[in-house]
Amino acid sequence: MKMIVIADDFTGSNDTGVQLAKKGARTEVMLSASQKPSRRADVLVINTESRAMPADQAASAVYAALSPWCETSPAPLVYKKIDSTFRGNIGAEVTAAMRASQRKLAVIAAAIPA
């Protein structure tokens, strides 16, 4: 697994998965963290459905979804998909993703749709 994408809703997970697949990545979108992936993908996109959750629950959902994939060394690249209008629990989820992946730095690159 080269990259794990964590998205907080169905639309974001599918949009990101489609864009990566268009670039040639073998991409698999999981509708929930409990789904079993095929492990043939280069990119695994996990939908946590955490956007409307309280921040602590959203952080727990992200940590639980991501941590099993980061036990290998080196851990895969982590992409935390955020909403373009900044809805959801961005701070709590990015912090949880950093903890789960044992990263000390996160780059936030927000895009505003045309």
C-alpha positions as CSV (number, residue, x, y, z in Angstrom):
1,M,0.0,0.0,0.0
2,K,1.5,3.3,-1.1
3,M,-1.1,5.7,0.1
4,I,-4.1,5.8,2.4
5,V,-6.7,8.5,2.0
6,I,-9.1,9.3,4.8
7,A,-12.3,11.1,3.9
8,D,-15.1,12.2,6.2
9,D,-17.9,11.5,3.8
10,F,-19.0,9.4,0.8
11,T,-18.7,12.1,-1.8
12,G,-15.2,13.1,-0.8
13,S,-13.9,9.6,-0.7
14,N,-15.3,8.8,-4.2
15,D,-14.1,12.1,-5.7
16,T,-10.6,11.5,-4.4
17,G,-10.6,7.9,-5.5
18,V,-11.7,8.7,-9.0
19,Q,-9.1,11.4,-9.4
20,L,-6.3,9.1,-8.3
21,A,-7.6,6.3,-10.5
22,K,-7.6,8.6,-13.5
23,K,-3.9,9.1,-13.0
24,G,-3.3,5.4,-13.1
25,A,-3.3,4.4,-9.5
26,R,-4.9,1.1,-8.6
27,T,-7.5,2.6,-6.2
28,E,-9.9,1.0,-3.9
29,V,-12.6,3.0,-2.0
30,M,-13.9,1.5,1.2
31,L,-17.4,2.6,2.2
32,S,-16.4,2.0,5.9
33,A,-13.3,1.3,7.9
34,S,-14.7,-2.2,8.7
35,Q,-14.8,-3.2,5.1
36,K,-12.0,-5.7,4.1
37,P,-9.9,-4.4,1.1
38,S,-8.4,-6.6,-1.5
39,R,-4.9,-5.4,-0.7
40,R,-4.1,-5.2,-4.4
41,A,-4.5,-1.4,-4.5
42,D,-1.8,1.2,-4.6
43,V,-4.2,3.6,-2.9
44,L,-6.8,2.8,-0.3
45,V,-9.5,5.4,0.3
46,I,-11.4,5.0,3.6
47,N,-14.7,6.8,4.2
48,T,-15.1,7.4,8.0
49,E,-18.5,9.2,7.7
50,S,-17.2,11.5,10.5
51,R,-18.0,14.9,9.3
52,A,-21.2,15.4,11.4
53,M,-19.7,13.6,14.5
54,P,-18.5,15.4,17.6
55,A,-14.8,16.2,17.3
56,D,-13.7,13.5,19.8
57,Q,-15.7,10.8,18.0
58,A,-14.4,12.0,14.6
59,A,-10.9,11.8,15.9
60,S,-11.4,8.3,17.2
61,A,-12.9,7.2,13.9
62,V,-10.0,8.5,11.9
63,Y,-7.4,6.9,14.3
64,A,-9.2,3.6,14.2
65,A,-9.4,3.6,10.4
66,L,-5.8,4.6,9.8
67,S,-3.7,3.0,12.6
68,P,-3.9,-0.6,11.3
69,W,-2.4,0.5,8.0
70,C,0.5,2.4,9.6
71,E,2.0,-0.5,11.6
72,T,4.3,-1.4,8.8
73,S,7.6,0.4,8.3
74,P,7.7,2.6,6.4
75,A,4.1,3.7,6.9
76,P,2.3,4.7,3.7
77,L,1.7,8.3,2.6
78,V,-1.4,9.6,4.3
79,Y,-3.8,12.0,2.6
80,K,-6.5,13.4,4.8
81,K,-9.3,14.7,2.5
82,I,-10.9,17.9,3.8
83,D,-14.1,19.6,2.7
84,S,-13.4,22.6,0.4
85,T,-15.7,24.7,2.6
86,F,-14.0,23.5,5.8
87,R,-17.0,21.6,7.1
88,G,-16.3,18.9,9.6
89,N,-13.6,18.3,12.3
90,I,-10.5,19.2,10.4
91,G,-8.2,19.9,13.3
92,A,-9.3,16.9,15.3
93,E,-9.1,14.6,12.3
94,V,-5.7,15.8,11.1
95,T,-4.3,15.5,14.6
96,A,-5.7,11.9,14.9
97,A,-4.2,11.0,11.5
98,M,-0.8,12.3,12.5
99,R,-1.0,10.3,15.7
100,A,-2.1,7.1,13.9
101,S,0.6,7.5,11.3
102,Q,3.3,8.6,13.8
103,R,3.9,11.8,11.7
104,K,5.2,15.0,13.2
105,L,4.3,17.3,10.3
106,A,1.1,17.8,8.3
107,V,0.8,20.0,5.2
108,I,-2.7,21.5,4.8
109,A,-3.4,22.4,1.2
110,A,-7.0,23.6,0.9
111,A,-8.5,24.1,-2.5
112,I,-11.5,26.3,-3.4
113,P,-13.6,24.8,-6.2
114,A,-14.1,26.9,-9.3
